[in-house]
Amino acid sequence: MRRRTVLFACFAAMAAPLAAADMDIDALCLDCHRGGGGGRYQAPVIEGQHAAYLAAQLARFRERHRDSFPMSPVVAGLDDAQLDALARVLSVRDWPAVAGEPPAARIRRGAALPLADGCEKCHGEGMAGAAEAPRLAGQQRGYLERQLRAMAAGTRTHPEPSPGGADLSTRDIRDLAAWLQAGAPPAGR
């Protein structure tokens, strides 16, 4: 029932785009994007993400340069000003805690992967994100694993150095995602 309500809200938003201040962000965005969901199809946490990054991704969904149901239909009718306003509203919210702590051994192995050192160049110190790259520290592990698998398979683009170019094993992907979910602590913790 809840899923049907969310889909109805998404299609209602397409029919009559509103200003970000008038949007029910909890219903339109956070029913899916608030941390704590289970399984491998978790949506990414977006509260507290950088506004410029969010606005760019929303525009990519709108223009169908990035596709993920229901994102493209939800933002299809929004103009740049509405996307920017929505991104600003989401960016000033606190980053929520993600449910579940990954195993310590997995976190240590993820921190020890050679790839982990190169990510901060774009994703910022402590993987806290930047205007051009998302925050990864504290992100949903299922979402991170799915994106890393897509990069490794070449179905999701990523600028170089790319995690896909690192020939990540399934274990590497799980460990790297666990390390990121735990907040990307330095190796040896």
N, C-alpha and C positions, 0 to 999 in steps of 0.2 A: 504494500500500500504506500509506504513512504517513497519508494522509488517512482511510483506513478505520479505522486504529488510533485516530486522534483522535476520530472520530465514535463509535466503540465506547466509548471512555473517557467521552465526554460522556453517552451513554445509560446507562452504568454509574453515573455520578454521579447521574443522575436517580433511579435505582432505589434507591440507598442513600446519601442525603446524609450527609456526614461533617463533623466539625469541621474548621475551616481548617487546624489543625495536622496533621491526618491526610490532607489532600488532597495529591495529587501535582500541585502548582501548575504545574510545568514541563509536564506532560502535559495537564492540563485547561485551562490558560490560556495558557501562554507558547509552546506550539507554534505558535499563531496570532498571539499578541500581542507577541512579542519582535520588536524592530526588525530590519530587514534583508530582509524579504520584498520581492518584486518585483511590478510590475504595479499596476493601478489598484484592485484589490480588497484592498489591504493592510488588515489590522486595525490599530487604533490601539495605540500603545505604552501600556501601563498600569503598568508597573513605575515606581515613583517618583512616580506621580500622587497627588494629595491624597486621603487616606483618606475624608474626608466626601464628596467628589465621587464616588469610586468606589462607596461604599456606596449613595449615592443612585441612581446609574445602574444598579447591580445590582438594586436594588429596583424600578426602572422596568422593567427587563427581566422580572423575576419577575412583576410585575403586568400585563405586556404593554402598558404605556404607551409602551414603546419596544420595537421588534421587530427582531431580526436573528438569523437562524439561525447558529449553534446556541445563542446566548446565552439566550433565553427558556427552552428546555427544560433547559439545564444548571443554571440557578439556580431552577427551578420549585419544587423541594422544600426549598430552604434557608430557614430562618427569619431574622429580623432579626439575631439574635446571630451566626449563621453568616456572613451577608453582611458584617456589621461586622468580624468576625475576618478574613475573607478580604481585605477592603479594607485592613485594617491591615497584614497580611502583605505585600501587594503594595506598599503605600505606602512602606515602609521600605527597599525595595530601591533600588539605584542606577538612575537613569534611563539606559538604554542608548543608545549612539551609534547613529544611524540610518545605514544604508549609503547611499553615494552623495551627492555634493555637487552641488547644482543650479548651473547656470551663473550667474556673477557678475552678468551683465546682467539676468537674470531676478530675482535677489535685489534689485538696486537698484530695478528697476521696481516690485516688490512693496512695498518700503519707502516708495516715493514715492506710493503710492495714498492718497488722503485717508482711506479707511476704516481704514488701518493705525493711525493715531493714536488712534482711538476704542476699539480693542479692549482696551487696557491697563486701562481702567476696571473691567472685569469679570475679565479673564484675568490680571491682575496685572502688576507691573513686569517688563519683559522677556518678557512672555507666559509667566511661570513658573507660572501657575495660582493658584487660590484654592480655598477650601472649596466655593464654589458654581459655579466655572467651571474647566474643565480646563486643564492646561498645554498650550500649543500649540507653544512653542519646542522645536524638535528632534523634532517629531512626524513620522510617516511622510507623505511628500508625496502619495502616491496616496490615502491616507485623507483627508487635508485637502482635496484637490481634490474627492473624491466628496462630502464633507460640504458644501463651499461650493456645489457644483452643486445639491445637494438644497435648501439654504437659498434659493438664487436661484430655484429652481423652486417653492418653497413646500411641498415635501414633507418637510422637516425644520424643526421650529420652532426659533426663536432669539429671545430677547428683543431689544427695540429698544435701541440702533440695530442693525438686522439687516444682515448682509452681503447678504441677499436683497433688501433695499430699496435697495441701492446700484447696481442694474442692472449687475452685473459681467459683463464679456465673458468669453469663454473664455480669452483672453490674461490678463485681470485675475486670474482664478481661478488659473491656472497660476503667475503671478508672485507672487500673495499666498501660495500654498502653498509656493513655493520660498523666499520670505522667511522664512516660519514654520519650515520644515524646517531652514534654516540657523541657526536660533536667534534670529530676529527682530532682527538687528543694526540699530542706528540708521541712518537714511538717510545717504548719503555715504561709507559704508565700502566 
